[in-house]
Amino acid sequence: MQNFNYFTPTKIVFGKNTEQQVGELIQAQHCKKVLIHYGSQSAKKSGLLDRIKASLDNAGIAYIELGGVVPNPLLSLVYQVIELCKQEGVDFILAVGGGSVIDSAKAIAYGVAEEGDVWELYDRKRQATACLPVATVLTISAAGSEMSDGSVITKDEGGIKRGYSNNLSRPKFSILNPELTVTLPAYQTASGNVDILMHTMERYFTPNGTMDITDTIAESILKTVMKNAQILVKDPQNYQARAEIMWCGSLSHNGLTGCGGGNGDWATHMLEHELSGMFDVTHGAGLAAMWGHWARYVY
């Protein structure tokens, strides 16, 4: 095994109706103004945004909102929202959505907190020195961004998709209500499940020494996702199955399954980033297409 540091400061609030606690949780962060960042209109149509805003109103917290995040979140929107946040005096970012929204929120948080072009972080030209606090209300079990230090952004020109990791961007808290995932299309649910599996396998299949306990945790996550993914094919409303997968998604990408085994492989992810950056492929679907070929080539 290898030496490791395990750092997971994100507070998790898990269960039914937990989004109603968002005002209280943000109030404890002592911020002045919040950006509510989201993706499609489903967050509005479902009533989720209204519940979140009601909670913020009850806590006396000022906020603005801006949606429009797309899968494979775009740098152009990040730039736009950075300027908006600076004009409005935003000092806290609340991401309401899945990995794309959370990644966009993290990039915005970097850009508001420090001078310079935020793309330089993703282009490996410098390291972040500051980041606004970020929190999440998760609506898709997949990316694990709700507990991770990473985010992935696509530069519009050229479809260049790059990731950046820094502990500064780890969310202060994440609200995980499995009920919020029951209306997802089957394709999105399946793609999310693959992403969770791949976050685990990228760390599991490594040439470095590892630990039995870490491998056992990883194997349990893999088995749990595979079992409950099949349940959701037949019963998409199954709360228990949604909950099992949601928690697996967080544990698969918060560093736990890599303890003692080094940094993992990640070649499949890097290859898929090129595909989805150029062709706007759904991340989990791209991983499903890539993994078998890569595994046969390497193993």
C-alpha positions in Angstrom: 0.0 0.0 0.0 1.0 3.6 -0.4 0.8 6.5 2.0 -2.4 8.6 1.7 -4.2 11.7 2.9 -8.0 11.4 3.3 -9.9 14.7 3.5 -13.7 14.9 3.2 -14.9 18.1 5.0 -18.3 18.2 3.2 -21.3 17.9 5.6 -23.9 15.5 4.2 -27.6 16.0 4.9 -29.4 12.8 3.5 -33.0 11.9 3.2 -36.5 12.9 2.4 -37.4 16.6 2.3 -33.9 17.7 3.3 -33.8 20.4 0.7 -36.1 22.4 3.1 -33.1 22.7 5.4 -31.0 24.7 2.9 -31.8 28.1 4.5 -30.6 27.0 7.9 -27.5 25.4 6.5 -26.5 28.5 4.5 -27.3 30.8 7.4 -24.6 28.9 9.4 -22.1 29.9 6.7 -22.6 33.6 7.5 -22.8 34.7 3.9 -24.6 37.8 2.6 -25.9 36.8 -0.9 -26.3 33.5 -2.6 -26.3 32.5 -6.3 -28.7 29.6 -7.0 -27.2 27.9 -10.0 -29.1 25.2 -11.9 -29.5 23.6 -15.3 -32.8 23.0 -17.1 -36.3 24.1 -16.4 -37.0 20.8 -14.6 -35.8 22.3 -11.3 -38.5 25.0 -11.7 -41.3 22.8 -13.0 -40.8 20.2 -10.2 -41.2 22.9 -7.5 -37.7 22.3 -6.2 -36.5 25.8 -6.8 -39.6 27.2 -5.1 -38.9 25.1 -2.0 -35.3 26.2 -1.9 -36.2 29.9 -2.3 -38.8 29.6 0.4 -36.3 28.1 2.8 -33.8 31.0 2.0 -36.6 33.6 2.5 -37.5 32.1 5.9 -33.8 32.4 6.9 -33.6 35.9 5.7 -30.9 35.2 3.0 -30.7 37.3 -0.1 -30.2 35.5 -3.4 -30.1 35.7 -7.2 -30.6 32.8 -9.6 -29.3 31.7 -13.0 -29.9 28.5 -14.9 -28.9 27.3 -18.3 -26.1 24.8 -17.4 -25.9 22.1 -20.0 -24.3 18.6 -19.8 -20.6 19.1 -20.3 -20.8 22.6 -18.8 -19.5 25.4 -20.9 -16.8 28.0 -20.1 -18.8 30.8 -21.8 -21.6 30.5 -19.2 -19.0 30.3 -16.4 -17.5 33.6 -17.6 -21.0 35.2 -17.8 -22.0 34.2 -14.3 -18.6 35.2 -12.8 -19.3 38.8 -13.9 -22.9 38.6 -12.7 -21.8 37.5 -9.2 -19.2 40.2 -9.0 -21.8 42.8 -9.9 -24.3 41.5 -7.4 -21.9 40.9 -4.5 -22.5 37.2 -4.3 -20.4 35.4 -1.7 -21.9 31.9 -1.7 -22.8 29.5 -4.6 -25.6 27.0 -4.3 -25.6 24.4 -7.1 -29.0 22.7 -7.6 -28.6 19.8 -10.0 -26.1 17.1 -10.9 -22.4 17.0 -11.7 -22.6 19.5 -14.6 -24.3 22.2 -12.4 -21.9 21.5 -9.5 -18.8 21.7 -11.8 -20.0 24.9 -13.3 -20.6 26.3 -9.7 -17.1 25.4 -8.7 -15.6 27.1 -11.7 -17.7 30.2 -11.0 -16.6 30.1 -7.3 -12.9 30.1 -8.4 -13.5 32.9 -10.8 -15.3 35.2 -8.4 -12.8 34.7 -5.6 -9.6 35.5 -7.4 -8.3 37.6 -10.3 -7.2 36.1 -13.6 -8.8 33.8 -16.2 -10.4 30.8 -14.5 -9.6 28.7 -17.6 -5.9 28.9 -16.6 -6.7 26.5 -13.8 -8.2 23.9 -16.1 -5.5 24.5 -18.6 -2.9 23.7 -15.9 -1.2 27.1 -16.1 -1.6 28.0 -12.4 -3.2 26.8 -9.1 -6.2 28.3 -7.4 -5.5 30.4 -4.3 -9.1 31.2 -3.4 -12.7 29.9 -4.0 -16.1 31.1 -2.8 -17.9 28.6 -0.6 -20.0 26.1 -2.6 -22.9 23.9 -1.5 -25.1 21.5 -3.4 -28.7 20.1 -3.7 -28.1 17.0 -5.7 -30.7 15.9 -8.3 -28.7 13.2 -10.2 -26.6 10.3 -8.7 -23.5 10.2 -10.9 -20.6 12.5 -10.8 -19.8 12.5 -7.1 -19.0 16.3 -7.3 -21.1 16.8 -4.2 -18.2 15.6 -2.1 -15.2 15.8 -4.4 -12.5 18.3 -5.0 -12.9 18.1 -8.8 -14.7 19.8 -11.6 -14.7 19.5 -15.4 -15.4 22.4 -17.8 -15.6 22.5 -21.6 -14.1 25.4 -23.5 -16.6 26.3 -26.3 -13.9 27.0 -28.9 -12.5 23.7 -30.0 -14.7 21.6 -27.6 -11.7 21.3 -25.2 -12.8 19.5 -22.0 -10.5 19.7 -19.0 -10.7 18.9 -15.3 -9.2 20.6 -12.3 -9.0 19.4 -8.7 -8.4 21.5 -5.6 -9.6 21.0 -2.0 -10.7 24.7 -2.0 -13.8 23.8 -4.0 -15.0 20.9 -1.8 -18.7 21.8 -1.0 -19.4 23.0 2.5 -22.5 20.9 2.6 -24.5 18.7 0.2 -28.2 17.9 0.5 -29.0 14.4 -0.8 -32.7 13.6 -1.2 -33.1 10.4 -3.3 -36.7 11.5 -4.0 -35.3 14.2 -6.3 -34.0 11.6 -8.7 -37.1 9.5 -9.2 -38.3 11.6 -12.3 -35.0 11.1 -14.2 -35.3 9.5 -17.6 -34.0 5.9 -17.6 -31.1 6.9 -19.9 -29.9 9.5 -17.4 -30.2 7.1 -14.5 -28.3 4.4 -16.4 -25.6 6.8 -17.4 -25.2 8.0 -13.9 -24.8 4.4 -12.6 -22.0 3.9 -15.1 -20.2 7.0 -13.9 -20.4 5.7 -10.3 -19.0 2.3 -11.4 -16.2 3.9 -13.3 -15.2 6.3 -10.5 -14.8 3.2 -8.4 -13.0 1.0 -11.1 -10.6 3.8 -12.1 -9.2 3.5 -8.5 -9.8 -0.3 -8.1 -7.8 -1.4 -11.1 -4.4 0.1 -10.3 -0.8 -1.3 -10.6 0.0 0.1 -7.2 -0.3 -1.7 -3.9 -3.6 -1.3 -2.1 -5.4 -2.2 1.1 -7.9 -5.0 1.6 -10.4 -2.7 3.4 -10.2 -0.2 0.5 -10.8 -2.9 -2.1 -13.6 -4.4 -0.1 -15.4 -1.0 0.2 -14.9 -0.6 -3.6 -16.3 -4.0 -4.3 -19.3 -3.3 -2.1 -20.0 -0.1 -4.0 -19.8 -1.9 -7.3 -22.1 -4.7 -6.2 -24.6 -2.3 -4.7 -24.9 -0.2 -7.8 -25.3 -3.2 -10.1 -27.9 -4.7 -7.9 -30.0 -1.5 -7.5 -29.6 -0.4 -11.1 -31.5 -3.5 -12.1 -34.2 -2.8 -9.6 -34.6 0.7 -11.0 -35.1 -0.6 -14.5 -38.3 -2.3 -13.3 -39.2 0.1 -10.5 -37.9 3.6 -11.1 -39.9 4.9 -8.1 -38.1 2.6 -5.6 -36.8 4.9 -2.9 -34.5 2.4 -1.3 -32.7 1.7 -4.6 -32.4 5.4 -5.4 -31.0 6.0 -1.9 -28.5 3.2 -2.2 -27.2 4.4 -5.5 -27.1 8.1 -4.4 -24.9 7.3 -1.4 -22.7 5.0 -3.6 -22.2 8.0 -6.0 -20.8 10.1 -3.2 -18.6 7.5 -1.7 -17.2 6.5 -5.1 -15.6 9.9 -5.7 -14.8 11.4 -2.3 -11.4 9.7 -2.2 -12.4 6.8 0.0 -12.0 4.1 -2.6 -8.5 5.2 -3.5 -7.0 5.1 0.0 -3.7 3.3 -0.1 -3.8 2.6 -3.8 -2.4 5.8 -5.3 -4.2 8.1 -7.6 -5.9 5.5 -9.8 -5.8 5.0 -13.5 -8.2 7.6 -15.1 -7.2 6.8 -18.7 -10.8 5.9 -19.5 -12.1 9.2 -18.1 -9.4 11.2 -20.0 -10.3 9.4 -23.3 -14.0 10.0 -22.7 -13.4 13.7 -22.0 -12.1 14.1 -25.5 -15.2 12.4 -26.9 -17.7 14.4 -24.9 -15.9 17.6 -25.4 -15.9 17.2 -29.2 -19.3 15.4 -29.7 -21.3 16.4 -26.6 -21.6 12.8 -25.5 -23.3 12.0 -22.2 -20.4 11.3 -19.9 -21.7 8.0 -18.5 -22.6 6.7 -21.9 -19.2 7.7 -23.2 -17.5 5.8 -20.3 -19.6 2.7 -21.1 -18.4 2.8 -24.7 -14.7 3.3 -23.7 -14.2 1.1 -20.7 -14.5 -2.4 -22.3 -12.0 -1.5 -25.1 -9.5 0.0 -22.6 -9.8 -2.9 -20.2 -9.2 -5.5 -23.0 -6.2 -3.5 -24.2 -4.6 -3.1 -20.7 -5.7 -6.2 -18.8 
